[in-house]
Amino acid sequence: MIAISKLKDQVIRWPNEEERKNISATIQKMHGFIKCFGLINGTLFPLAFAPTLTEHHYTRKGNCAIKSL
């Protein structure tokens, strides 16, 4: 979180109205979602070993993984 917070002004921004309209049109054309200009992907990154210092994060298949958003 500290690293992301330090870079937020350089890499995180809200799209302006024209950008939102273009993004929304593309998403509607590709996926059929109306008035949507952002999607969240919950990709799982499997871990080679279970973490020892934190609570284990098991997937529905019993693997340890971290979910991205």
C-alpha positions in Angstrom: 0.0 0.0 0.0 2.8 2.4 0.7 4.4 1.9 -2.7 1.0 2.3 -4.5 0.3 5.4 -2.4 3.6 7.0 -3.4 2.8 6.5 -7.1 -0.9 7.2 -7.1 -0.6 10.7 -8.5 1.5 9.4 -11.4 -0.5 6.3 -12.3 -4.1 6.6 -11.0 -6.5 9.1 -12.4 -10.2 9.4 -13.2 -11.0 9.5 -16.9 -12.6 12.7 -18.2 -16.1 12.7 -19.7 -14.9 12.1 -23.3 -12.7 9.2 -22.1 -15.5 7.7 -20.1 -17.8 7.8 -23.1 -15.2 6.1 -25.4 -14.5 3.4 -22.8 -18.2 2.9 -22.2 -18.9 2.5 -25.9 -16.1 0.0 -26.3 -17.3 -2.1 -23.3 -20.9 -2.0 -24.6 -19.8 -3.1 -28.0 -17.6 -5.9 -26.7 -19.6 -7.1 -23.7 -23.0 -5.6 -23.8 -22.8 -3.7 -20.6 -24.6 -0.3 -20.9 -23.1 2.8 -19.3 -20.1 0.9 -17.8 -16.6 2.4 -18.0 -14.7 0.0 -15.8 -14.4 -3.7 -15.0 -12.8 -5.6 -12.2 -11.0 -8.8 -12.7 -10.5 -11.2 -9.8 -7.6 -13.1 -11.2 -6.0 -15.5 -8.8 -2.2 -15.7 -8.5 -1.3 -19.1 -7.1 1.4 -19.3 -4.5 4.1 -21.9 -4.5 4.0 -22.2 -0.7 1.5 -21.3 1.9 2.4 -18.1 3.8 3.7 -18.8 7.3 3.3 -15.3 8.9 -0.3 -14.6 7.7 -3.6 -16.4 7.4 -3.7 -18.8 4.5 -5.8 -17.8 1.5 -7.2 -21.0 0.1 -9.1 -21.1 -3.2 -12.2 -23.2 -3.8 -9.8 -25.8 -5.2 -7.7 -25.9 -2.0 -4.7 -24.0 -3.4 -3.1 -21.0 -1.7 -3.5 -17.9 -3.9 -3.7 -14.1 -3.7 -6.7 -12.5 -5.6 -6.1 -9.3 -7.6 -8.5 -6.6 -8.2 
